[in-house]
Amino acid sequence: MLIISGRRARRRIALVAAALTAASVLAGCGSDDAGGSGGAGTAADLDAALEEGGTITYWTWTPSAEAQVAAFEDQYPNVEVKLVNAGTGNDHYTKLQNAIKAGSGGPDVAQVEYKALPQFALPGDLIDLRQYGFDEFEADYTPSTWASVQAGEGLYGLPQDSGPMALFYNQEVFDEHKLEVPKTWDGYVEAARTIKKENPSQCITNDSGDPGFTTSMIWQAGGTPFQADGEKVTIDLQDEGTQKWTGVWNQLIEDELVCTIPGWTEEWYKALGDGTIASIGLGAWAPGVFEQSVPDGAGKWRAAPMPTYDGQPATAENGGSTQSVLEQSKNPALAAAFVRWLNHEEGVEPFLESGGFPATVADLEDPAFVDKKLDYFGGQQVNQVLTDAATQVVEGWQYLPYQLYADTIYGDTVGKSYQTHTALEGGLTAWQEALVKYGNEQGFSVN
Amino acid sequence: MSTSPLAPRRSPMLTVLMALFLLYTLVPLAWLVLSATKTQDDLFSSPGLWVGDEFAFFSNIRDTLTYRDGIFLRWLANTLLYVVVGAGGATLLATAAGYGLAKYRFPGRRTVFAVIIGAVAVPGTALAVPTFLMFSNMGLTNTVWAIIIPSLISPFGLYLMWVYAADAVPDELLEAARIDGAGEIRIFFTVTLRLLAPGIVTVLLFTVVSTWNNYFLPLIMLSEPKLYPLTVGLTQWSAQATGANAQPVYNLVVTGSLLTIVPLVIAFILLQRFWQSGLSAGSVKQ
């Protein structure tokens, strides 16, 4: 019925091709960026904006947002915050990007993960909050999170949470194998071999290739593979720090010492609960996840500092978000005032109550927080380990100005090394080549 | 020399192949049904293709329907709206246009044909972003119209109706009706529609399935969860399980998915016989 033959077919194919070309031209001619006025305003405008009131829209997927918005509206009855969960992670960014391209339809305030911040900040889609005097707050946050909300010269948010990494481990499994919790990565690899030998169904950790974990691990090793200075981007996934990490991790991958269970799946939650996974390096937000979603692990898990290369404390950030004001916001002063309240004033409280890990120094030093004994972790004062980690984050890390894209192609490049149990260098080289190519196509000058 | 194509033959290889396909199709369904009977703890701790410790099917259904103030029902209603108006409208438009193109001669017919063939070849996903920008300029994003209007256009459905109408509606019948004094509109509604019924059901089935499963378009068009169809809503529940503050509700995602496919399965079973006769129509010259 649908078979078309001979000369007519060729003509039809030509017509189809013409139609396709027309469609792609259409796709290319989006409306010009309407762009805001540059978000003019000063510090004095913020309190006035709160007083005057109005409506702003806030896109986030943070579960604590509901309580935060309710508390904010109680305090400022003239302001209405329309809270929208427009999607999680990439879905959220796709919509944000579309709204920016269309010039309208975006929120006033949006959640942006640290890794995604440069991608929105550098093209000028977010408002530089220095004009409202936000640069004065620097001393109130940990240096690593403060660095994460900056891009180029500008300041594009106030840190909400932070994720200094720690090693979470299952005490029962380590006891079973008579192992101490390793302080160095060499010790970690040794422990991995012991566990695998004594019980092949268990493994020291899981890793099936996760871009966020890889970048954090390179960060911890002191690598700085991504450097951006305006339009100029340097990518070097063979630098000293990266090699330090692959030196350790290759042994785990090539000898199949890690479980290849993908994170955040049903299988992963199950493996964390039943002792299949003996330990895992995660951001300081992990205790909330364990308590909420790994009921079978209660009483078994503990936290320890991340193993390091030389035994000296050093860690990296893993995850974390900020809230930014969009350039297209019609009420940037009110939006900025909301951000200030959210991450610098009373908004921090409800966030902590929902199990978040703060970025604010005052909260990180609050004895009530630091000395809290967590039942899930056998009464361990977990926050002591985690707040220490917050001060031990290696400096100098930068994400790519197109990190979101980089993460989406990670599986096709580095992911292959995981599947074939071969050295990570091959995959990292392929990733680098693809990223250089894409960056140059996007108008960066990459080498 | 060769066996007659009409004689039924047994082929062990084909049987094995069919068995594999059957397994491939049924195992996920079995997993879904079994998993919908488990609590979240059992989902984590029991084998995928076996029952859990607790039979939680009914409590799962209850929780799915009531979680977050019953937003699942709202998503179900949205999906039904998009399907009834979108797919229904698309079928009606495709039928009228296909019939018109098959039975009337007018200038520009060949151009229309070219555009339609071209439109069949362009995947909806490729058009999603330009459509978004266009709708954004018209202020229609984040409204139900952003989903309904693009769903109304089904180039493939139109093409199918066109080909079907060319064979199924004899010109002689139309002439007879005209001689009897019937107007063109009346002919369409009283004569043509009946003759086209199997074709209409086929197109309806295609458009219903594609609108029901539509994911990418609502994903980029809608930012308000209250307007989501089931596909996007369930993905949002599923995405809750990742990252800091993760709150997995896998048991609800699984049960929701099962509930989501039930209407489609029913539609398929009810419309199947029409569909089969529709697909073979026109393949043999009488």
Contacts between the chains, C-beta under 8 A, distances in Angstrom:
chain1	res1	chain2	res2	distance
A	1	B	163	6.2
A	1	B	282	6.3
A	1	B	283	6.5
A	12	B	114	7.6
A	12	B	117	5.7
A	15	B	114	4.2
A	15	B	117	6.3
A	15	B	118	6.0
A	16	B	117	5.9
A	16	B	118	5.0
A	16	B	121	4.8
A	18	B	114	7.9
A	18	B	118	7.0
A	19	B	114	7.2
A	19	B	115	6.6
A	19	B	117	7.7
A	19	B	118	2.4
A	19	B	119	6.8
A	19	B	121	6.9
A	19	B	122	6.8
A	20	B	118	6.9
A	20	B	121	6.5
A	20	B	122	6.3
A	22	B	118	7.8
A	23	B	122	5.2
A	23	B	126	6.6
A	23	B	127	6.6
A	23	B	130	7.6
A	24	B	126	8.0
A	26	B	130	4.9
A	27	B	126	7.1
A	27	B	127	7.7
A	27	B	129	6.3
A	27	B	130	4.7
A	30	B	129	7.9
A	30	B	130	7.5
A	30	B	133	4.7
A	31	B	133	6.0
A	31	B	136	7.7
A	31	B	137	6.0
A	59	B	223	7.0
A	61	B	239	7.4
A	61	B	240	8.0
A	62	B	245	6.4
A	63	B	240	7.9
A	63	B	245	5.0
A	63	B	247	6.0
A	64	B	245	6.9
A	84	B	223	5.7
A	84	B	224	6.2
A	84	B	225	7.3
A	85	B	225	5.7
A	85	B	236	6.8
A	86	B	223	4.0
A	86	B	224	8.0
A	86	B	225	8.0
A	87	B	219	7.3
A	87	B	223	7.8
A	87	B	236	6.7
A	87	B	239	7.3
A	88	B	236	6.8
A	88	B	239	3.6
A	88	B	240	7.2
A	88	B	242	7.0
A	88	B	243	7.5
A	89	B	239	6.8
A	89	B	242	7.2
A	89	B	243	7.3
A	91	B	219	6.3
A	91	B	235	7.5
A	91	B	236	8.0
A	91	B	239	7.1
A	94	B	219	7.4
A	94	B	220	6.2
A	95	B	219	7.9
A	95	B	220	6.3
A	95	B	223	5.6
A	98	B	129	7.0
A	98	B	132	5.4
A	98	B	133	7.8
A	98	B	136	7.7
A	98	B	220	5.7
A	99	B	136	7.6
A	99	B	223	8.0
A	101	B	133	6.6
A	102	B	132	6.9
A	102	B	133	5.3
A	102	B	136	3.6
A	102	B	137	7.2
A	102	B	141	7.5
A	103	B	136	7.6
A	104	B	136	6.5
A	105	B	136	5.5
A	105	B	141	5.3
A	105	B	142	6.7
A	105	B	223	7.7
A	107	B	223	8.0
A	161	B	244	6.4
A	163	B	244	6.9
A	263	B	242	7.8
A	264	B	241	5.7
A	264	B	242	4.1
A	264	B	243	7.5
A	264	B	246	6.9
A	266	B	43	5.8
A	266	B	44	6.3
A	266	B	248	7.8
A	266	B	250	5.4
A	269	B	44	5.3
A	269	B	241	7.8
A	269	B	248	6.5
A	270	B	43	7.9
A	270	B	44	3.8
A	270	B	45	6.1
A	273	B	44	6.1
A	273	B	45	7.2
A	274	B	45	6.8
A	283	B	244	6.8
A	285	B	244	3.5
A	285	B	245	7.0
A	288	B	244	6.9
A	288	B	245	6.0
A	288	B	246	8.0
A	289	B	244	7.1
A	289	B	245	7.5
A	289	B	246	4.9
A	292	B	245	8.0
A	292	B	246	6.7
A	292	B	247	6.0
A	292	B	248	8.0
A	293	B	241	7.4
A	293	B	246	5.9
A	293	B	247	7.3
A	293	B	248	5.2
A	295	B	41	6.4
A	296	B	41	7.4
A	296	B	44	7.2
A	296	B	45	6.9
A	319	B	243	6.5
A	319	B	244	5.8
A	320	B	244	7.7
A	321	B	244	8.0
A	354	B	245	6.6
A	355	B	245	6.4
A	356	B	244	7.0
A	356	B	245	6.7
A	357	B	244	7.5
